[in-house]
Amino acid sequence: MASFTYRRQLTIEWGQCDPAGIVFNSRFFEIFDTATWQMFGAALGVKPHEIAAAFDIVGFPLVDARANFFRPIKFGDVVDATARVSEFRRSSFDVEHRLLVGGELAVEGGETRVWLGRNKDDPAKMGRAAAIPDTVLAKFGA
Protein backbone atom coordinates (compact mmCIF):
# COMPACT_ATOMS: atom_id res chain seq x y z
CA MET A 1 0.00 0.00 0.00
CA ALA A 2 1.25 3.46 -0.88
CA SER A 3 1.07 6.38 1.51
CA PHE A 4 1.21 9.29 -0.96
CA THR A 5 -2.19 10.97 -1.42
CA TYR A 6 -2.80 13.54 -4.12
CA ARG A 7 -5.33 16.29 -3.37
CA ARG A 8 -6.83 18.93 -5.58
CA GLN A 9 -9.87 21.14 -5.68
CA LEU A 10 -11.93 21.77 -8.79
CA THR A 11 -15.06 23.67 -9.68
CA ILE A 12 -17.59 21.94 -11.90
CA GLU A 13 -18.09 23.68 -15.23
CA TRP A 14 -21.22 23.65 -17.39
CA GLY A 15 -19.49 21.56 -20.07
CA GLN A 16 -19.16 18.67 -17.59
CA CYS A 17 -22.92 18.60 -16.99
CA ASP A 18 -26.03 17.24 -18.63
CA PRO A 19 -28.96 19.58 -19.43
CA ALA A 20 -30.18 19.30 -15.80
CA GLY A 21 -26.88 20.76 -14.55
CA ILE A 22 -25.69 17.48 -13.01
CA VAL A 23 -22.26 16.07 -13.89
CA PHE A 24 -22.67 13.50 -16.65
CA ASN A 25 -21.39 10.13 -15.39
CA SER A 26 -18.63 9.64 -17.98
CA ARG A 27 -17.07 12.96 -16.91
CA PHE A 28 -16.15 11.40 -13.57
CA PHE A 29 -13.83 9.01 -15.39
CA GLU A 30 -12.14 12.01 -17.03
CA ILE A 31 -11.69 13.54 -13.57
CA PHE A 32 -10.21 10.25 -12.32
CA ASP A 33 -7.83 10.00 -15.29
CA THR A 34 -6.60 13.56 -14.84
CA ALA A 35 -6.09 13.01 -11.12
CA THR A 36 -4.08 9.84 -11.72
CA TRP A 37 -1.69 11.55 -14.12
CA GLN A 38 -1.38 14.60 -11.85
CA MET A 39 -0.77 12.35 -8.84
CA PHE A 40 2.09 10.57 -10.61
CA GLY A 41 3.50 13.89 -11.76
CA ALA A 42 3.40 15.27 -8.23
CA ALA A 43 4.88 12.14 -6.64
CA LEU A 44 7.62 11.69 -9.23
CA GLY A 45 8.48 15.36 -9.68
CA VAL A 46 7.87 15.14 -13.43
CA LYS A 47 5.23 16.93 -15.49
CA PRO A 48 2.51 14.44 -16.46
CA HIS A 49 3.22 14.75 -20.18
CA GLU A 50 6.91 13.98 -19.54
CA ILE A 51 6.41 10.79 -17.47
CA ALA A 52 6.58 8.41 -20.44
CA ALA A 53 9.90 9.82 -21.64
CA ALA A 54 11.36 10.07 -18.14
CA PHE A 55 10.66 6.39 -17.39
CA ASP A 56 11.00 5.01 -20.95
CA ILE A 57 7.44 3.69 -20.98
CA VAL A 58 4.44 4.04 -23.28
CA GLY A 59 2.39 5.11 -20.25
CA PHE A 60 0.04 3.42 -17.81
CA PRO A 61 -3.13 2.53 -19.70
CA LEU A 62 -6.40 1.88 -17.97
CA VAL A 63 -7.58 -1.74 -17.85
CA ASP A 64 -10.47 -1.39 -15.38
CA ALA A 65 -12.57 1.50 -14.07
CA ARG A 66 -15.49 1.67 -11.67
CA ALA A 67 -17.46 4.22 -9.69
CA ASN A 68 -20.15 4.48 -7.04
CA PHE A 69 -22.36 7.56 -7.01
CA PHE A 70 -23.78 8.67 -3.66
CA ARG A 71 -25.06 12.15 -4.42
CA PRO A 72 -25.18 14.32 -7.51
CA ILE A 73 -22.48 16.85 -8.23
CA LYS A 74 -23.78 19.97 -9.95
CA PHE A 75 -22.70 22.93 -12.03
CA GLY A 76 -20.74 25.32 -9.80
CA ASP A 77 -20.00 22.78 -7.04
CA VAL A 78 -16.52 22.94 -5.55
CA VAL A 79 -15.16 19.41 -5.36
CA ASP A 80 -12.36 18.21 -3.10
CA ALA A 81 -10.75 15.30 -4.95
CA THR A 82 -8.24 12.81 -3.61
CA ALA A 83 -6.38 10.04 -5.39
CA ARG A 84 -4.04 7.45 -3.97
CA VAL A 85 -2.50 4.20 -5.10
CA SER A 86 -4.08 1.53 -2.93
CA GLU A 87 -1.92 -1.31 -4.24
CA PHE A 88 1.16 -1.75 -6.37
CA ARG A 89 1.81 -5.11 -7.96
CA ARG A 90 4.73 -6.10 -10.20
CA SER A 91 3.46 -4.30 -13.31
CA SER A 92 0.04 -2.97 -12.38
CA PHE A 93 -1.52 -0.81 -9.72
CA ASP A 94 -4.89 0.26 -8.32
CA VAL A 95 -5.90 3.87 -7.74
CA GLU A 96 -8.69 4.95 -5.37
CA HIS A 97 -10.53 8.21 -6.06
CA ARG A 98 -12.84 10.13 -3.71
CA LEU A 99 -14.83 13.24 -4.61
CA LEU A 100 -16.38 15.27 -1.79
CA VAL A 101 -18.70 18.27 -1.94
CA GLY A 102 -19.14 20.25 1.27
CA GLY A 103 -17.27 17.53 3.14
CA GLU A 104 -19.73 14.82 2.03
CA LEU A 105 -18.69 11.88 -0.12
CA ALA A 106 -20.39 12.22 -3.50
CA VAL A 107 -18.45 9.77 -5.70
CA GLU A 108 -15.83 7.13 -5.10
CA GLY A 109 -14.11 5.26 -7.84
CA GLY A 110 -11.24 3.06 -8.74
CA GLU A 111 -8.92 2.28 -11.59
CA THR A 112 -6.53 -0.51 -12.43
CA ARG A 113 -3.64 0.48 -14.68
CA VAL A 114 -0.64 -1.28 -16.20
CA TRP A 115 2.92 0.09 -16.35
CA LEU A 116 3.48 -0.35 -20.09
CA GLY A 117 7.03 -0.60 -21.36
CA ARG A 118 8.11 0.18 -24.89
CA ASN A 119 8.55 -2.47 -27.56
CA LYS A 120 12.32 -2.30 -28.05
CA ASP A 121 12.23 -4.39 -31.25
CA ASP A 122 9.53 -2.36 -32.99
CA PRO A 123 8.73 1.07 -31.51
CA ALA A 124 5.64 1.30 -33.76
CA LYS A 125 4.05 -1.60 -31.87
CA MET A 126 2.46 -1.50 -28.44
CA GLY A 127 4.79 -2.49 -25.62
CA ARG A 128 4.33 -5.03 -22.85
CA ALA A 129 3.67 -4.79 -19.16
CA ALA A 130 6.90 -3.96 -17.36
CA ALA A 131 7.96 -4.07 -13.74
CA ILE A 132 7.26 -0.82 -11.91
CA PRO A 133 10.68 0.60 -10.96
CA ASP A 134 11.71 0.65 -7.32
CA THR A 135 12.35 4.40 -7.65
CA VAL A 136 8.66 4.90 -8.46
CA LEU A 137 7.54 2.70 -5.58
CA ALA A 138 9.80 4.63 -3.20
CA LYS A 139 8.31 7.99 -4.23
CA PHE A 140 4.87 6.67 -3.28
CA GLY A 141 6.09 5.26 0.01
CA ALA A 142 5.27 1.72 -1.09
C-alpha positions in Angstrom: 0.0 0.0 0.0 1.2 3.5 -0.9 1.1 6.4 1.5 1.2 9.3 -1.0 -2.2 11.0 -1.4 -2.8 13.5 -4.1 -5.3 16.3 -3.4 -6.8 18.9 -5.6 -9.9 21.1 -5.7 -11.9 21.8 -8.8 -15.1 23.7 -9.7 -17.6 21.9 -11.9 -18.1 23.7 -15.2 -21.2 23.7 -17.4 -19.5 21.6 -20.1 -19.2 18.7 -17.6 -22.9 18.6 -17.0 -26.0 17.2 -18.6 -29.0 19.6 -19.4 -30.2 19.3 -15.8 -26.9 20.8 -14.6 -25.7 17.5 -13.0 -22.3 16.1 -13.9 -22.7 13.5 -16.7 -21.4 10.1 -15.4 -18.6 9.6 -18.0 -17.1 13.0 -16.9 -16.2 11.4 -13.6 -13.8 9.0 -15.4 -12.1 12.0 -17.0 -11.7 13.5 -13.6 -10.2 10.3 -12.3 -7.8 10.0 -15.3 -6.6 13.6 -14.8 -6.1 13.0 -11.1 -4.1 9.8 -11.7 -1.7 11.6 -14.1 -1.4 14.6 -11.9 -0.8 12.4 -8.8 2.1 10.6 -10.6 3.5 13.9 -11.8 3.4 15.3 -8.2 4.9 12.1 -6.6 7.6 11.7 -9.2 8.5 15.4 -9.7 7.9 15.1 -13.4 5.2 16.9 -15.5 2.5 14.4 -16.5 3.2 14.7 -20.2 6.9 14.0 -19.5 6.4 10.8 -17.5 6.6 8.4 -20.4 9.9 9.8 -21.6 11.4 10.1 -18.1 10.7 6.4 -17.4 11.0 5.0 -20.9 7.4 3.7 -21.0 4.4 4.0 -23.3 2.4 5.1 -20.3 0.0 3.4 -17.8 -3.1 2.5 -19.7 -6.4 1.9 -18.0 -7.6 -1.7 -17.8 -10.5 -1.4 -15.4 -12.6 1.5 -14.1 -15.5 1.7 -11.7 -17.5 4.2 -9.7 -20.2 4.5 -7.0 -22.4 7.6 -7.0 -23.8 8.7 -3.7 -25.1 12.2 -4.4 -25.2 14.3 -7.5 -22.5 16.9 -8.2 -23.8 20.0 -10.0 -22.7 22.9 -12.0 -20.7 25.3 -9.8 -20.0 22.8 -7.0 -16.5 22.9 -5.5 -15.2 19.4 -5.4 -12.4 18.2 -3.1 -10.8 15.3 -4.9 -8.2 12.8 -3.6 -6.4 10.0 -5.4 -4.0 7.4 -4.0 -2.5 4.2 -5.1 -4.1 1.5 -2.9 -1.9 -1.3 -4.2 1.2 -1.7 -6.4 1.8 -5.1 -8.0 4.7 -6.1 -10.2 3.5 -4.3 -13.3 0.0 -3.0 -12.4 -1.5 -0.8 -9.7 -4.9 0.3 -8.3 -5.9 3.9 -7.7 -8.7 5.0 -5.4 -10.5 8.2 -6.1 -12.8 10.1 -3.7 -14.8 13.2 -4.6 -16.4 15.3 -1.8 -18.7 18.3 -1.9 -19.1 20.2 1.3 -17.3 17.5 3.1 -19.7 14.8 2.0 -18.7 11.9 -0.1 -20.4 12.2 -3.5 -18.5 9.8 -5.7 -15.8 7.1 -5.1 -14.1 5.3 -7.8 -11.2 3.1 -8.7 -8.9 2.3 -11.6 -6.5 -0.5 -12.4 -3.6 0.5 -14.7 -0.6 -1.3 -16.2 2.9 0.1 -16.3 3.5 -0.3 -20.1 7.0 -0.6 -21.4 8.1 0.2 -24.9 8.5 -2.5 -27.6 12.3 -2.3 -28.0 12.2 -4.4 -31.3 9.5 -2.4 -33.0 8.7 1.1 -31.5 5.6 1.3 -33.8 4.1 -1.6 -31.9 2.5 -1.5 -28.4 4.8 -2.5 -25.6 4.3 -5.0 -22.9 3.7 -4.8 -19.2 6.9 -4.0 -17.4 8.0 -4.1 -13.7 7.3 -0.8 -11.9 10.7 0.6 -11.0 11.7 0.6 -7.3 12.3 4.4 -7.7 8.7 4.9 -8.5 7.5 2.7 -5.6 9.8 4.6 -3.2 8.3 8.0 -4.2 4.9 6.7 -3.3 6.1 5.3 0.0 5.3 1.7 -1.1 
